[in-house]
Amino acid sequence: MFLKENIAYIVENRRLKQKDLAEILNVSVAVAGTYINGRSFPKYDSLLLLSDYFGVTCDDLLRVDLSKGETQKNTKITQNNNNGGHNIAGNHIAIADEQINKLLAIIEEKDKQINKLIDKLN
């Protein structure tokens, strides 16, 4: 299992501070430190936040050594040098776009169902 190493690698690669990780996961700075140095492991909800925030699957966080630059989907983990490794807005926008697209698909399906019901009533 590579979780400890991957958390430390991503934090270092993105040039995050312990405080930054704590804010991302909504935990104390001390707890974030225990994740970085491997003294404890994140709860499931924090693992999901890490996965979403850093753009890797939970499976990759657990099973793949991300420091080698590859994930199971064969995508590279890269550092964004333009802003010190931080791509906070980009990550959140990508997640929001994905969620919006899912919601739009649900709305579209519900709209079709409503139209079918209206047609039946007429």
Buried (B, 14 or more C-beta within 10 A) or exposed (E): EBBBEBBBBBBEBBBBEBEBBBBBBEBEEEBBBBBBEEEEBBEEEBBEBBBBBBBBBBEBBBBBEBBEEBBEEEEEBEBEEEEEBBBBEEBEEEEEEEEEEEEEEEEEEEEEEEEEEEEEEE
